[in-house]
Amino acid sequence: MSIADNIVSIVRDYLVQELKPYTIILFGSSVKGYFREDSDIDIAFISAQEFKSYDLYLLAQALVSEVGREIDLVDLRQASTVFKAQILGSGQVIYSNDPKELADFQIRTLKEYALLNEERAEILRNISVRGRVYGG
């Protein structure tokens, strides 16, 4: 099963109107090929505006009534480096009105991710050698 195009259109159009994003990305089960009848819809966005978590929750709930599915709405500017890299790497862009801004965001995220991997390389190596996270 895959997500219906009309649902993607409803979500995209609603978010463009409410959030004024420059990018919207569909991710999760809806693009990985295991979307089911009870799956939620995972949506990430990038906007110049800042949004409070509660406002995004209310917006997602309004979308639930429009499409009849739970919506997980992620502001990529507030997401962790690892989560951003995962979404950008495996998600499907369903809206972009500024490809340069999206490309810049992708480059910054990949740089952050590479730096994070450098910083934690020794820690991960020690965990691999010891076979556990904590000493002892």
Beta strands, then each sheet from edge to edge (+ up, - down):
strand 1: 23-27
strand 2: 41-46
strand 3: 71-75
strand 4: 92-96
sheet 1: 3+ 2+ 1- 4+
end
